[in-house]
Amino acid sequence: MPRLSAPIKKATQIALFGGLCAISGQVLAGGFVDTLADIFSWIAIIIVPIVFAIAYWQIHYLPSKIAEKRQHPQKEAIHAMCMVSRFSGGLFWPIAFVWAHLRPTIVPLSKEQVQAIAQAQKNSEANSSSNGVKE
């Protein structure tokens, strides 16, 4: 592309600016700005609330996704808390979010607890076998 000399370049810029000024006056008189404002207002009235609703829904589902990804043993309870949080205005969302990131600790049973469970199981088996004989 050939380079333009300075006077020709300046004249081109002035002509372009003058043409744009003349066109912009006709555009403003033709109601272009009003049409553009109508388009933006409809976008603001319809599209923006839909986008916000989708974002709200996805953010409140985030702890459930995290629990699923981390294979949390209580993922169903976290999902239930996410559902409750959606309809309570996000009241329980921080709890569900923290819960999804925590792993529950497994506390080993004491010797007495194991013996009590074994005794209860023996009693249950004895009761079920004696109930079967009575019938």
Protein Blocks (a to p, Z undefined) as FASTA:
>chain_A
ZZddfklmmmmmmmmmmmmmmmmmmmmmnommmmmmmmmmmmmmmmmmmmmmmmmmmmmm
mmmmmmmmnopaklmmmmmmmmmmmmnoommmmmmmmmmmpccddddddfklmmmmmmmm
mmmmmmmmmmmmmZZ
